[in-house]
Amino acid sequence: MRILIVEDELRLADTLRRLLLRAGYTVDLRHDGAAGLDEALSGIYDLLVLDVMLPKMDGLSLLKTLRKQGSTLPVLMLTAKSELRDRVEGLDCGADYYLTKPFESEELLACVRALLRRENREDAVGLHWEDLTLEQRTVSLRCGDKTVPLSRKEYNLMALLLQNGQQVVTKEQILLKVWGYDTDAEDNSVEVYVSFLRRKLEHLSSRVRIRTRRSVGYCLEVAQ
């Protein structure tokens, strides 16, 4: 899971980053609202942790713009303000939860887990699309009575494709979401893993195909 933190207090931002890294999340930091909005609109994040008081663009304006753009990214607001009207304004702007500073680490992690569970489209059985089921517990892909195991990167790539269905996912989005910002992986790494998944879809006799949109990325389609 990839989390974006937009917080201008450098010490607090670093503390949050280290806390979430220890909890197993991938974390990116931005320290002003304008840069935070650009990142939040990239489509690669599972959760936004957002401060209210930010330079260049305040958190509420960022959130309003994000929602106007159609983003459903879960947002956890952080603020030093504690008045009811401030919390109500944040929620009305589209925040999913509101934490008032100072807060305990355990409370923050519990909120993050709750928001990610709410957003996560994988239920106890798995993530479904057409005749496919991606099973989280066994890290495998199933079609009918056939199942194939997946590597962790294959699993993450397949989950990204299934979540987007017929909507194109760009190579850049795949690299950032599956490999991360600090990776040395290139476009050919994506192509290699797409070829792995295509073979496994053939083995499963699935009607689902991974379609290449030249110079753009990939999407799913159903064979007629």
Residue pairs with C-beta under 8 A, 6 or more apart in sequence:
1 24
1 25
1 26
1 46
1 47
1 116
2 25
2 26
2 27
2 28
2 44
2 45
2 46
2 176
2 177
2 180
3 20
3 25
3 26
3 27
3 28
3 45
3 46
3 47
3 48
3 49
3 112
4 27
4 28
4 29
4 30
4 36
4 39
4 40
4 45
4 47
4 48
4 49
5 13
5 16
5 17
5 20
5 27
5 28
5 29
5 30
5 49
6 29
6 30
6 31
6 32
6 33
6 35
6 36
6 39
6 40
6 48
6 49
6 50
6 51
6 54
6 59
6 62
7 13
7 16
7 29
7 31
7 49
7 50
7 51
7 54
7 78
8 31
8 32
8 51
8 53
8 54
8 55
9 51
10 31
12 101
13 29
13 31
14 29
16 27
16 49
16 108
17 27
17 29
19 105
19 108
19 109
20 27
20 109
20 112
21 27
23 109
23 112
25 112
26 180
28 39
28 45
28 181
30 36
30 39
31 54
31 55
32 54
32 55
32 56
32 57
33 54
33 55
33 56
33 57
33 58
33 59
33 61
33 62
34 56
34 57
35 56
36 48
36 50
36 54
36 57
36 62
37 57
37 62
37 65
37 66
39 45
40 48
40 62
40 66
40 71
40 73
41 66
41 69
41 71
42 173
42 176
43 173
44 173
44 176
44 177
45 73
46 73
46 74
46 116
46 119
47 73
47 74
47 75
47 76
47 112
47 115
47 116
47 119
48 66
48 73
48 74
48 75
48 76
49 76
49 78
49 112
50 59
50 62
50 63
50 75
50 76
50 77
50 78
50 95
51 59
51 77
51 78
51 79
52 58
52 59
52 60
52 77
52 78
52 79
52 80
52 81
52 86
52 90
53 59
53 79
53 80
54 62
57 65
59 77
59 79
59 90
60 89
60 90
60 93
63 75
63 77
63 90
63 93
63 94
63 95
64 93
64 94
66 73
66 75
66 94
67 93
67 94
74 96
74 115
74 116
74 118
74 119
75 94
75 95
75 96
75 97
76 95
76 96
76 97
76 98
76 99
76 108
76 111
76 112
76 115
77 90
77 95
77 97
77 98
77 99
78 99
78 101
78 103
79 86
79 90
79 98
79 99
79 100
79 101
80 100
80 101
81 87
81 100
82 100
87 98
87 100
90 98
91 98
96 115
96 118
97 111
97 114
97 115
99 107
99 108
99 111
121 127
121 163
122 134
122 136
122 159
125 133
125 135
126 133
126 134
126 135
126 136
126 142
127 133
127 134
127 136
127 159
127 162
127 163
128 134
128 162
129 162
129 165
129 208
129 220
130 206
130 207
130 208
130 220
130 222
131 143
131 144
131 206
131 207
131 208
132 141
132 142
132 143
132 162
132 201
132 204
132 206
132 208
133 141
133 142
133 143
134 140
134 141
134 142
134 155
134 158
134 159
134 162
135 141
135 142
135 147
138 147
138 149
139 149
139 150
139 152
139 155
140 147
140 148
140 149
140 150
141 147
141 148
141 150
141 158
141 200
141 201
141 204
142 204
143 201
143 204
143 205
143 206
143 208
144 204
144 205
146 203
146 204
146 205
147 204
148 200
148 203
148 204
150 158
150 200
151 196
153 178
153 179
153 193
154 193
154 196
154 197
154 200
156 177
156 178
157 174
157 178
157 190
157 193
157 194
157 197
158 197
160 169
160 173
160 174
160 177
160 178
161 169
161 197
161 210
161 218
161 219
161 220
162 220
164 219
164 220
165 219
165 220
166 219
166 220
166 221
167 219
168 213
168 216
168 217
168 218
168 219
169 217
169 218
169 219
170 216
170 217
171 187
171 190
171 216
171 217
171 218
172 217
173 217
174 190
174 217
174 218
175 183
175 185
175 186
175 187
175 189
175 190
178 190
178 193
179 185
179 189
194 210
194 212
194 218
197 210
198 209
198 210
201 208
201 209
201 210
207 222
207 223
208 220
208 221
208 222
208 223
209 220
209 221
209 222
209 223
210 218
210 219
210 220
211 218
211 219
211 220
211 221
212 218
213 219
